[in-house]
């Protein structure tokens, strides 16, 4: 069971890297739909949070939760919902 959990956690971390890159590129490109980069950044932080919860990595858990809650959710609200 730990092998499946470890491999799923690894998939979440790699997917988080991909989403962070896409989100950062969208925001940096400064095009009309750049604000959607925050959705990818929110996905990245939430995936990192789930992986850190599975691995019981407290430091990464706190980091991912704070970035997700304060930065990414605010960006989604500010750029897309508002």
Biopython code that builds the backbone (N, CA, C, O; Angstrom):
import numpy as np
from Bio.PDB.StructureBuilder import StructureBuilder

atoms = [
    (1, "UNK", "N", (0.818, -1.192, 0.000)),
    (1, "UNK", "CA", (0.000, 0.000, 0.000)),
    (1, "UNK", "C", (0.865, 1.261, 0.000)),
    (1, "UNK", "O", (0.495, 2.259, -0.619)),
    (2, "UNK", "N", (1.993, 1.231, 0.674)),
    (2, "UNK", "CA", (2.840, 2.417, 0.686)),
    (2, "UNK", "C", (3.474, 2.669, -0.675)),
    (2, "UNK", "O", (3.789, 3.812, -1.006)),
    (3, "UNK", "N", (3.667, 1.619, -1.467)),
    (3, "UNK", "CA", (4.229, 1.798, -2.803)),
    (3, "UNK", "C", (3.258, 2.585, -3.664)),
    (3, "UNK", "O", (3.673, 3.498, -4.379)),
    (4, "UNK", "N", (1.973, 2.254, -3.611)),
    (4, "UNK", "CA", (0.966, 2.990, -4.377)),
    (4, "UNK", "C", (0.869, 4.434, -3.903)),
    (4, "UNK", "O", (0.755, 5.350, -4.718)),
    (5, "UNK", "N", (0.914, 4.640, -2.603)),
    (5, "UNK", "CA", (0.838, 5.987, -2.055)),
    (5, "UNK", "C", (2.049, 6.804, -2.474)),
    (5, "UNK", "O", (1.919, 7.978, -2.819)),
    (6, "UNK", "N", (3.232, 6.187, -2.447)),
    (6, "UNK", "CA", (4.438, 6.901, -2.842)),
    (6, "UNK", "C", (4.411, 7.265, -4.316)),
    (6, "UNK", "O", (4.806, 8.370, -4.687)),
    (7, "UNK", "N", (3.950, 6.352, -5.161)),
    (7, "UNK", "CA", (3.913, 6.640, -6.596)),
    (7, "UNK", "C", (2.847, 7.691, -6.908)),
    (7, "UNK", "O", (3.066, 8.541, -7.771)),
    (8, "UNK", "N", (1.707, 7.655, -6.231)),
    (8, "UNK", "CA", (0.676, 8.677, -6.436)),
    (8, "UNK", "C", (1.181, 10.031, -5.975)),
    (8, "UNK", "O", (0.924, 11.044, -6.624)),
    (9, "UNK", "N", (1.889, 10.058, -4.875)),
    (9, "UNK", "CA", (2.470, 11.295, -4.372)),
    (9, "UNK", "C", (3.491, 11.862, -5.360)),
    (9, "UNK", "O", (3.569, 13.074, -5.559)),
    (10, "UNK", "N", (4.262, 10.981, -5.968)),
    (10, "UNK", "CA", (5.249, 11.408, -6.962)),
    (10, "UNK", "C", (4.556, 11.989, -8.197)),
    (10, "UNK", "O", (5.004, 12.993, -8.749)),
    (11, "UNK", "N", (3.469, 11.357, -8.624)),
    (11, "UNK", "CA", (2.692, 11.867, -9.760)),
    (11, "UNK", "C", (2.132, 13.248, -9.438)),
    (11, "UNK", "O", (2.167, 14.150, -10.275)),
    (12, "UNK", "N", (1.614, 13.406, -8.216)),
    (12, "UNK", "CA", (1.083, 14.713, -7.804)),
    (12, "UNK", "C", (2.169, 15.784, -7.833)),
    (12, "UNK", "O", (1.919, 16.908, -8.269)),
    (13, "UNK", "N", (3.359, 15.449, -7.376)),
    (13, "UNK", "CA", (4.456, 16.426, -7.361)),
    (13, "UNK", "C", (4.885, 16.812, -8.780)),
    (13, "UNK", "O", (5.121, 17.990, -9.048)),
    (14, "UNK", "N", (4.990, 15.843, -9.689)),
    (14, "UNK", "CA", (5.364, 16.164, -11.072)),
    (14, "UNK", "C", (4.265, 16.960, -11.769)),
    (14, "UNK", "O", (4.556, 17.884, -12.529)),
    (15, "UNK", "N", (3.032, 16.614, -11.523)),
    (15, "UNK", "CA", (1.918, 17.370, -12.088)),
    (15, "UNK", "C", (1.894, 18.794, -11.539)),
    (15, "UNK", "O", (1.548, 19.737, -12.250)),
    (16, "UNK", "N", (2.262, 18.938, -10.272)),
    (16, "UNK", "CA", (2.344, 20.252, -9.654)),
    (16, "UNK", "C", (3.402, 21.118, -10.336)),
    (16, "UNK", "O", (3.192, 22.311, -10.555)),
    (17, "UNK", "N", (4.530, 20.512, -10.667)),
    (17, "UNK", "CA", (5.589, 21.244, -11.371)),
    (17, "UNK", "C", (5.089, 21.723, -12.734)),
    (17, "UNK", "O", (5.302, 22.877, -13.106)),
    (18, "UNK", "N", (4.425, 20.838, -13.473)),
    (18, "UNK", "CA", (3.900, 21.186, -14.796)),
    (18, "UNK", "C", (2.891, 22.332, -14.700)),
    (18, "UNK", "O", (2.962, 23.290, -15.471)),
    (19, "UNK", "N", (1.958, 22.235, -13.761)),
    (19, "UNK", "CA", (0.941, 23.278, -13.600)),
    (19, "UNK", "C", (1.568, 24.617, -13.196)),
    (19, "UNK", "O", (1.126, 25.671, -13.654)),
    (20, "UNK", "N", (2.582, 24.579, -12.350)),
    (20, "UNK", "CA", (3.257, 25.813, -11.945)),
    (20, "UNK", "C", (3.961, 26.467, -13.134)),
    (20, "UNK", "O", (3.936, 27.689, -13.278)),
    (21, "UNK", "N", (4.579, 25.661, -13.975)),
    (21, "UNK", "CA", (5.234, 26.210, -15.168)),
    (21, "UNK", "C", (4.227, 26.834, -16.127)),
    (21, "UNK", "O", (4.444, 27.940, -16.622)),
    (22, "UNK", "N", (3.141, 26.140, -16.389)),
    (22, "UNK", "CA", (2.114, 26.666, -17.292)),
    (22, "UNK", "C", (1.513, 27.950, -16.715)),
    (22, "UNK", "O", (1.337, 28.937, -17.430)),
    (23, "UNK", "N", (1.203, 27.929, -15.427)),
    (23, "UNK", "CA", (0.631, 29.118, -14.790)),
    (23, "UNK", "C", (1.575, 30.302, -14.810)),
    (23, "UNK", "O", (1.155, 31.426, -15.083)),
    (24, "UNK", "N", (2.842, 30.064, -14.525)),
    (24, "UNK", "CA", (3.828, 31.141, -14.551)),
    (24, "UNK", "C", (4.029, 31.704, -15.936)),
    (24, "UNK", "O", (4.152, 32.918, -16.104)),
    (25, "UNK", "N", (4.065, 30.837, -16.934)),
    (25, "UNK", "CA", (4.226, 31.296, -18.321)),
    (25, "UNK", "C", (3.020, 32.119, -18.754)),
    (25, "UNK", "O", (3.174, 33.148, -19.412)),
    (26, "UNK", "N", (1.823, 31.674, -18.391)),
    (26, "UNK", "CA", (0.626, 32.445, -18.734)),
    (26, "UNK", "C", (0.647, 33.826, -18.092)),
    (26, "UNK", "O", (0.340, 34.820, -18.751)),
    (27, "UNK", "N", (1.002, 33.896, -16.826)),
    (27, "UNK", "CA", (1.038, 35.190, -16.155)),
    (27, "UNK", "C", (2.119, 36.095, -16.731)),
    (27, "UNK", "O", (1.908, 37.298, -16.885)),
    (28, "UNK", "N", (3.265, 35.527, -17.046)),
    (28, "UNK", "CA", (4.368, 36.323, -17.575)),
    (28, "UNK", "C", (4.131, 36.779, -19.008)),
    (28, "UNK", "O", (4.708, 37.774, -19.445)),
    (29, "UNK", "N", (3.292, 36.066, -19.738)),
    (29, "UNK", "CA", (3.074, 36.403, -21.140)),
    (29, "UNK", "C", (2.261, 37.682, -21.321)),
    (29, "UNK", "O", (2.319, 38.311, -22.377)),
    (30, "UNK", "N", (1.525, 38.056, -20.321)),
    (30, "UNK", "CA", (0.748, 39.303, -20.309)),
    (30, "UNK", "C", (-0.158, 39.433, -21.534)),
    (30, "UNK", "O", (-0.164, 40.456, -22.219)),
    (31, "UNK", "N", (-0.918, 38.371, -21.790)),
    (31, "UNK", "CA", (-1.919, 38.385, -22.853)),
    (31, "UNK", "C", (-3.297, 38.536, -22.219)),
    (31, "UNK", "O", (-3.420, 38.587, -20.995)),
    (32, "UNK", "N", (-4.316, 38.608, -23.042)),
    (32, "UNK", "CA", (-5.661, 38.877, -22.521)),
    (32, "UNK", "C", (-6.162, 37.799, -21.558)),
    (32, "UNK", "O", (-6.988, 38.084, -20.691)),
    (33, "UNK", "N", (-5.682, 36.587, -21.698)),
    (33, "UNK", "CA", (-6.138, 35.493, -20.835)),
    (33, "UNK", "C", (-5.080, 35.086, -19.811)),
    (33, "UNK", "O", (-5.102, 33.962, -19.309)),
    (34, "UNK", "N", (-4.163, 35.986, -19.501)),
    (34, "UNK", "CA", (-3.097, 35.687, -18.529)),
    (34, "UNK", "C", (-3.621, 35.330, -17.152)),
    (34, "UNK", "O", (-3.003, 34.535, -16.444)),
    (35, "UNK", "N", (-4.750, 35.902, -16.760)),
    (35, "UNK", "CA", (-5.302, 35.640, -15.442)),
    (35, "UNK", "C", (-5.623, 34.177, -15.198)),
    (35, "UNK", "O", (-5.683, 33.738, -14.049)),
    (36, "UNK", "N", (-5.828, 33.421, -16.258)),
    (36, "UNK", "CA", (-6.109, 31.999, -16.102)),
    (36, "UNK", "C", (-4.895, 31.227, -15.608)),
    (36, "UNK", "O", (-5.009, 30.067, -15.211)),
    (37, "UNK", "N", (-3.733, 31.870, -15.632)),
    (37, "UNK", "CA", (-2.551, 31.253, -15.059)),
    (37, "UNK", "C", (-2.718, 30.975, -13.577)),
    (37, "UNK", "O", (-2.122, 30.038, -13.046)),
    (38, "UNK", "N", (-3.530, 31.790, -12.904)),
    (38, "UNK", "CA", (-3.778, 31.569, -11.478)),
    (38, "UNK", "C", (-4.509, 30.252, -11.224)),
    (38, "UNK", "O", (-4.345, 29.645, -10.165)),
    (39, "UNK", "N", (-5.307, 29.812, -12.182)),
    (39, "UNK", "CA", (-5.978, 28.515, -12.026)),
    (39, "UNK", "C", (-4.930, 27.402, -12.016)),
    (39, "UNK", "O", (-5.004, 26.479, -11.205)),
    (40, "UNK", "N", (-3.958, 27.496, -12.923)),
    (40, "UNK", "CA", (-2.897, 26.494, -12.947)),
    (40, "UNK", "C", (-2.040, 26.566, -11.696)),
    (40, "UNK", "O", (-1.614, 25.535, -11.175)),
    (41, "UNK", "N", (-1.782, 27.773, -11.208)),
    (41, "UNK", "CA", (-1.010, 27.909, -9.967)),
    (41, "UNK", "C", (-1.789, 27.356, -8.773)),
    (41, "UNK", "O", (-1.203, 26.752, -7.874)),
    (42, "UNK", "N", (-3.098, 27.559, -8.765)),
    (42, "UNK", "CA", (-3.927, 26.990, -7.692)),
    (42, "UNK", "C", (-3.924, 25.469, -7.761)),
    (42, "UNK", "O", (-3.865, 24.803, -6.728)),
    (43, "UNK", "N", (-3.986, 24.912, -8.974)),
    (43, "UNK", "CA", (-3.898, 23.462, -9.133)),
    (43, "UNK", "C", (-2.550, 22.952, -8.629)),
    (43, "UNK", "O", (-2.471, 21.924, -7.955)),
    (44, "UNK", "N", (-1.502, 23.683, -8.964)),
    (44, "UNK", "CA", (-0.159, 23.295, -8.528)),
    (44, "UNK", "C", (-0.054, 23.256, -7.012)),
    (44, "UNK", "O", (0.446, 22.285, -6.444)),
    (45, "UNK", "N", (-0.521, 24.299, -6.365)),
    (45, "UNK", "CA", (-0.440, 24.355, -4.901)),
    (45, "UNK", "C", (-1.311, 23.290, -4.246)),
    (45, "UNK", "O", (-0.916, 22.697, -3.242)),
    (46, "UNK", "N", (-2.495, 23.041, -4.809)),
    (46, "UNK", "CA", (-3.371, 22.035, -4.205)),
    (46, "UNK", "C", (-2.794, 20.629, -4.380)),
    (46, "UNK", "O", (-2.934, 19.789, -3.492)),
    (47, "UNK", "N", (-2.150, 20.369, -5.516)),
    (47, "UNK", "CA", (-1.522, 19.066, -5.714)),
    (47, "UNK", "C", (-0.330, 18.884, -4.777)),
    (47, "UNK", "O", (-0.123, 17.805, -4.222)),
    (48, "UNK", "N", (0.443, 19.945, -4.611)),
    (48, "UNK", "CA", (1.569, 19.886, -3.685)),
    (48, "UNK", "C", (1.078, 19.689, -2.253)),
    (48, "UNK", "O", (1.707, 18.972, -1.475)),
    (49, "UNK", "N", (-0.030, 20.314, -1.905)),
    (49, "UNK", "CA", (-0.611, 20.150, -0.580)),
    (49, "UNK", "C", (-1.070, 18.708, -0.365)),
    (49, "UNK", "O", (-0.824, 18.129, 0.693)),
    (50, "UNK", "N", (-1.732, 18.132, -1.358)),
    (50, "UNK", "CA", (-2.190, 16.739, -1.218)),
    (50, "UNK", "C", (-1.009, 15.782, -1.090)),
    (50, "UNK", "O", (-1.049, 14.849, -0.288)),
    (51, "UNK", "N", (0.040, 16.011, -1.876)),
    (51, "UNK", "CA", (1.219, 15.139, -1.799)),
    (51, "UNK", "C", (1.894, 15.266, -0.438)),
    (51, "UNK", "O", (2.321, 14.265, 0.136)),
    (52, "UNK", "N", (1.995, 16.485, 0.081)),
    (52, "UNK", "CA", (2.650, 16.670, 1.372)),
    (52, "UNK", "C", (1.817, 16.101, 2.520)),
    (52, "UNK", "O", (2.376, 15.657, 3.522)),
    (53, "UNK", "N", (0.506, 16.108, 2.390)),
    (53, "UNK", "CA", (-0.348, 15.484, 3.399)),
    (53, "UNK", "C", (-0.132, 13.972, 3.398)),
    (53, "UNK", "O", (-0.029, 13.349, 4.454)),
    (54, "UNK", "N", (-0.066, 13.391, 2.196)),
    (54, "UNK", "CA", (0.167, 11.946, 2.099)),
    (54, "UNK", "C", (1.518, 11.557, 2.687)),
    (54, "UNK", "O", (1.653, 10.515, 3.329)),
    (55, "UNK", "N", (2.512, 12.407, 2.460)),
    (55, "UNK", "CA", (3.868, 12.099, 2.932)),
    (55, "UNK", "C", (4.116, 12.570, 4.363)),
    (55, "UNK", "O", (5.175, 12.309, 4.934)),
    (56, "UNK", "N", (3.145, 13.259, 4.933)),
    (56, "UNK", "CA", (3.263, 13.824, 6.288)),
    (56, "UNK", "C", (4.458, 14.770, 6.404)),
    (56, "UNK", "O", (5.188, 14.762, 7.396)),
    (57, "UNK", "N", (4.637, 15.586, 5.362)),
    (57, "UNK", "CA", (5.708, 16.578, 5.301)),
    (57, "UNK", "C", (5.140, 17.915, 5.760)),
    (57, "UNK", "O", (4.553, 18.649, 4.965)),
    (58, "UNK", "N", (5.310, 18.228, 7.025)),
    (58, "UNK", "CA", (4.671, 19.390, 7.636)),
    (58, "UNK", "C", (5.113, 20.708, 7.031)),
    (58, "UNK", "O", (4.277, 21.580, 6.791)),
    (59, "UNK", "N", (6.393, 20.880, 6.779)),
    (59, "UNK", "CA", (6.883, 22.148, 6.229)),
    (59, "UNK", "C", (6.285, 22.438, 4.852)),
    (59, "UNK", "O", (5.825, 23.549, 4.590)),
    (60, "UNK", "N", (6.295, 21.444, 3.985)),
    (60, "UNK", "CA", (5.723, 21.633, 2.656)),
    (60, "UNK", "C", (4.216, 21.806, 2.732)),
    (60, "UNK", "O", (3.628, 22.536, 1.935)),
    (61, "UNK", "N", (3.592, 21.134, 3.690)),
    (61, "UNK", "CA", (2.155, 21.263, 3.881)),
    (61, "UNK", "C", (1.789, 22.704, 4.239)),
    (61, "UNK", "O", (0.849, 23.264, 3.673)),
    (62, "UNK", "N", (2.509, 23.291, 5.153)),
    (62, "UNK", "CA", (2.255, 24.672, 5.563)),
    (62, "UNK", "C", (2.503, 25.633, 4.402)),
    (62, "UNK", "O", (1.720, 26.555, 4.171)),
    (63, "UNK", "N", (3.596, 25.410, 3.677)),
    (63, "UNK", "CA", (3.918, 26.263, 2.532)),
    (63, "UNK", "C", (2.825, 26.181, 1.467)),
    (63, "UNK", "O", (2.318, 27.208, 1.015)),
    (64, "UNK", "N", (2.466, 24.975, 1.071)),
    (64, "UNK", "CA", (1.479, 24.802, 0.009)),
    (64, "UNK", "C", (0.119, 25.351, 0.425)),
    (64, "UNK", "O", (-0.576, 25.967, -0.383)),
    (65, "UNK", "N", (-0.262, 25.134, 1.669)),
    (65, "UNK", "CA", (-1.559, 25.629, 2.143)),
    (65, "UNK", "C", (-1.589, 27.145, 2.171)),
    (65, "UNK", "O", (-2.584, 27.754, 1.777)),
    (66, "UNK", "N", (-0.515, 27.758, 2.629)),
    (66, "UNK", "CA", (-0.511, 29.225, 2.707)),
    (66, "UNK", "C", (-0.484, 29.849, 1.318)),
    (66, "UNK", "O", (-1.173, 30.841, 1.078)),
    (67, "UNK", "N", (0.300, 29.288, 0.400)),
    (67, "UNK", "CA", (0.331, 29.816, -0.959)),
    (67, "UNK", "C", (-1.019, 29.614, -1.626)),
    (67, "UNK", "O", (-1.539, 30.520, -2.277)),
    (68, "UNK", "N", (-1.586, 28.428, -1.464)),
    (68, "UNK", "CA", (-2.876, 28.134, -2.087)),
    (68, "UNK", "C", (-3.963, 29.058, -1.565)),
    (68, "UNK", "O", (-4.712, 29.641, -2.349)),
    (69, "UNK", "N", (-4.056, 29.194, -0.268)),
    (69, "UNK", "CA", (-5.141, 29.966, 0.323)),
    (69, "UNK", "C", (-4.973, 31.465, 0.079)),
    (69, "UNK", "O", (-5.928, 32.141, -0.305)),
    (70, "UNK", "N", (-3.781, 31.981, 0.297)),
    (70, "UNK", "CA", (-3.612, 33.424, 0.261)),
    (70, "UNK", "C", (-3.276, 33.984, -1.117)),
    (70, "UNK", "O", (-3.799, 35.036, -1.486)),
    (71, "UNK", "N", (-2.453, 33.339, -1.861)),
    (71, "UNK", "CA", (-2.013, 33.898, -3.133)),
    (71, "UNK", "C", (-2.882, 33.413, -4.290)),
    (71, "UNK", "O", (-3.457, 34.222, -5.017)),
    (72, "UNK", "N", (-2.976, 32.114, -4.458)),
    (72, "UNK", "CA", (-3.666, 31.571, -5.622)),
    (72, "UNK", "C", (-5.162, 31.856, -5.597)),
    (72, "UNK", "O", (-5.731, 32.262, -6.610)),
    (73, "UNK", "N", (-5.793, 31.650, -4.472)),
    (73, "UNK", "CA", (-7.232, 31.919, -4.395)),
    (73, "UNK", "C", (-7.528, 33.400, -4.567)),
    (73, "UNK", "O", (-8.527, 33.762, -5.189)),
    (74, "UNK", "N", (-6.674, 34.260, -4.025)),
    (74, "UNK", "CA", (-6.846, 35.696, -4.228)),
    (74, "UNK", "C", (-6.663, 36.058, -5.702)),
    (74, "UNK", "O", (-7.409, 36.879, -6.234)),
    (75, "UNK", "N", (-5.689, 35.457, -6.354)),
    (75, "UNK", "CA", (-5.475, 35.702, -7.780)),
    (75, "UNK", "C", (-6.645, 35.246, -8.623)),
    (75, "UNK", "O", (-7.058, 35.955, -9.540)),
    (76, "UNK", "N", (-7.189, 34.069, -8.329)),
    (76, "UNK", "CA", (-8.368, 33.587, -9.064)),
    (76, "UNK", "C", (-9.522, 34.541, -8.849)),
    (76, "UNK", "O", (-10.219, 34.887, -9.803)),
    (77, "UNK", "N", (-9.739, 34.973, -7.624)),
    (77, "UNK", "CA", (-10.832, 35.911, -7.343)),
    (77, "UNK", "C", (-10.608, 37.234, -8.066)),
    (77, "UNK", "O", (-11.515, 37.753, -8.717)),
    (78, "UNK", "N", (-9.413, 37.770, -7.952)),
    (78, "UNK", "CA", (-9.106, 39.089, -8.504)),
    (78, "UNK", "C", (-9.151, 39.122, -10.025)),
    (78, "UNK", "O", (-9.709, 40.053, -10.606)),
    (79, "UNK", "N", (-8.573, 38.120, -10.674)),
    (79, "UNK", "CA", (-8.453, 38.139, -12.123)),
    (79, "UNK", "C", (-9.631, 37.525, -12.845)),
    (79, "UNK", "O", (-9.952, 37.943, -13.957)),
    (80, "UNK", "N", (-10.286, 36.542, -12.244)),
    (80, "UNK", "CA", (-11.297, 35.783, -12.992)),
    (80, "UNK", "C", (-12.710, 36.037, -12.459)),
    (80, "UNK", "O", (-13.625, 36.301, -13.239)),
    (81, "UNK", "N", (-12.890, 35.962, -11.172)),
    (81, "UNK", "CA", (-14.245, 36.075, -10.617)),
    (81, "UNK", "C", (-14.706, 37.511, -10.447)),
    (81, "UNK", "O", (-15.909, 37.765, -10.411)),
    (82, "UNK", "N", (-13.799, 38.436, -10.345)),
    (82, "UNK", "CA", (-14.166, 39.834, -10.107)),
    (82, "UNK", "C", (-14.369, 40.587, -11.382)),
    (82, "UNK", "O", (-14.682, 41.777, -11.353)),
]
sb = StructureBuilder()
sb.init_structure("model")
sb.init_model(0)
sb.init_chain("A")
sb.init_seg("    ")
for serial, (resi, resn, name, xyz) in enumerate(atoms, 1):
    if name == "N":
        sb.init_residue(resn, " ", resi, " ")
    sb.init_atom(name, np.array(xyz, "f"), 0.0, 1.0, " ", f" {name:<3s}", serial, name[0])
structure = sb.get_structure()
